[in-house]
Amino acid sequence: MYAIGEMERSSPRPRWGWLYGIVAVVGGLLTVVEVAIPDGLARRAFECIATLAVFGTMAVWVRVNRVALALDEGNPTPPRPRAASPVRSTSKRGR
C-alpha cells in the first residue's frame, strides 16, 4: 500500500482551450459591434467594454491556471503566497 505522499499524481495542465474560447467570443463580439453599430459614442463604449472584458477574463484565466502554468514552466513546487516582511532601515540617524 502506498502512502499519500508516494502516490503518483497527475500534474494539472493549463486550460488553453478556455483562453482560445475567450478570444473567439470577444473577437465575434467586436465584429458584431463593427458591423451593427454606427460610429459614435455607443460604438466606442462597446469597444472599451469589450477590451476591459478581455483583460479581465485573461486575468481570471491566469489566476485559475497559475499552478498549472508554474508546473508547466518546470518549477518543482507551485507558487505560494509570501508573508510580508518588515522593512528595516539601514540609516544610523536615530541612534
N, C-alpha and C positions, 0 to 999 in steps of 0.2 A: 504494500500500500504506500502511496506517495503522500508526503506532507504537502500542505497547501503551497508552500514556497517552492517546492521542487516540481510542481506540475507545469507542463508546457502550456503557456498561454499564447493565444494568437494576438499579435500586436494590432492595435487599431490602425486603420488606414484612413487618410483624408477622403472625404466625400466630394470628389471633384465634380461629379455629376450635378450636385446641388449648385455649385458655383456656375457651371455652364448653363443650367436652367435659369438661374437668376439673370445672367447676361442675356439669354434669349428672350425672356419675358420683358425685360426693360427695353431691349432693342425693338421688340414688337410694339411696345407702348410708345416709344419715341417715333416710330414710323407712323403710327396712327395719329399722333399729335402733329407731325409734319404735314400729313395729307388732309386731315379733317379740320384742323383749327387754323383760321386765318391769322396772319401776322398781327401782333398786338400784345397787350398785357396778359391776356389769358394764356396765350401760347408760351410766353416767357415764364409764366408762373408754373405751367405744367412741365416745362423743361427743367426748371430749377427743382421742382418736387421730385422728378424722376432721377435727377442727378444725386440729390440727397438720399433718395431711396437706394440707389446703387451703392453708395458709400456705406450707408447704414447696414444694409444686408451683407455686404462684404465684411464689415467689422464683426457682425454676429457670426458669420461663417468662420472667420479666423478664430474667434473666441471658442466656438463649439469644437473646432478641429485642432486646437493648439497642441494637445498631447500627441495626436497622430502626426502632426507636422513636425514636432520635435523629434519623435521617434523615427520619422522618415529621413531626417537630416543626419541620422547616425548618432545622436546623443544617447548615451546609455540610460539616462534617467529622465523622466518627464520634468518639465519646469515646475518649480514650486514657488509660491509667493514668499518673498523675503520680508522679514520684520525690519522695520525702520530702525536704524542705529543712530544714536545721538551724535551730533557733530561737535567735536571738541575743538576749542580754539587753541591755536598754537602761539598766539601772541603772549608776550610777557608783561603787558601793561598793567594788568590787575594784580600783579604780585609784588 
